[in-house]
Amino acid sequence: MSDVSDFIRADVPPSGPGCVDCEKIGSWWLHLRRCAFCGHIGCCDDSLNKHATKHAHASGHRVIQSFEPGEDWFWDFHTETAFEGPLLAPPRSHPRSQTTPGPADRVPRNWEDQLAEDA
């Protein structure tokens, strides 16, 4: 059985300031999560596309960290538990100037209704 630390590479920088997969399809996100192993930035499970969870399941990279300013919690998809972990390579969040939800130019006016329909 592997230790959760086997799924964290603190020296790997994040893939960018936004959800990699939403960027590819021109979508938007609510909150962002960072893969603690490869740095992939994906959108949270409250977002329409849930790319962080999809990445974890497809890659086997089971640990994420919040990529929101002021948040530093980790989540282990395997054990379904939150925990405190090490400092990851900077930046440790998306830019504070980036809107939540974001990016601002792609967030629809009825974004809350869209998320409620998806829930």
N, C-alpha and C positions, 0 to 999 in steps of 0.2 A: 504494500500500500504506500503510495507516495504522499509526501508531506506537502501542504499547501505552498510552502516556500519554493517547491520545484516548479510552480506555475507563476512565479514572479521574477521578472528580470528588471531590476531597478534602474539599470543603466540605459534602457531602451527609451528613446524619446517618443512622444505621441505622434501619430500620423498627420496631424494638422489641427486646425482650430474648430473643425466641424465634423459631422458624421460623413465619413468617407462614402458610404453607400447612398445616402440621401443626395450628396453632391453629384454623384454619377447620374441619378435619375431626376434631378431638379426638384427634389422634395424638401420638406422642412422637418424640424424636430422640436420636441419640448425640452428635454434635458439630455446631456451627453454623458457617456460612460467610456472609460479607457481600459482596453485590455492590458492587464498587468504583465503579460508575457511578451506581446509583440507591438504594443502601442496603438493598435487599431482603435480609432475613435468611432463609436457607434451611438445611435440614439437609444434612449431608455425604453422600457416596456410600456410607459404611458404615452409614448410617441406612436404615430400611425404605423411605422414600419418595423419597430423593435429590432433594429439592426445589431445592437450590442449582444442580445441574447442569441440571435441567429448566428453571429460570428462565433460565440462561445461554443454552440452546439456543432457547428460545421468544422471548427478548427481543433476542438478539444482543449482550448485555452479557457480554463474554467474560472479564472479570477478576473474581476473587473474592479476598477476604482471610479468613484464619481469624478467627472471632469468639469464640475460646476465650481465657480469661485466660492471659497470658504468651506468646501466640503472635502473631507479626506478619507471617508469610509471605503472599505473594500467589501466585496461580496463574492462568495464562493458558490458557484452554481451547483457543484457536486454535493455539498453538504447543506446548501440553502441557508447559509448563515452569514451574517455581517461580522467583520472583525477589523481590528486596527493592524495596519501593515507598515512597511518601510516607506521612506520618502522615495518617490519615483523621480526619474530625470525630468527636469523642467522643459516646457512649462507644465504646471500641475493643474491648470484649468484653461478653459477657453478664455479669450480676452474679456475683461469686464465690460468693454464697449460693445460686445456682441449681445444682441437681444436674446431674451428667453421668453417665448420660443424664438427660434431663429432659423435661418437668417431673415432679417426683417423684411427684405424685399420678396420673400417667398411665402411668408406666413399669411394665410387667408384671414379675412375679417371675421369669419365664423369659425375660427380654429377651435374654440372651446366646444362648439356644437359637433364639429367633426370628431374630436376626441371622445365626446360622450357617446356618439353613435358607434364608435369602434369598441367601446368598453364592454 
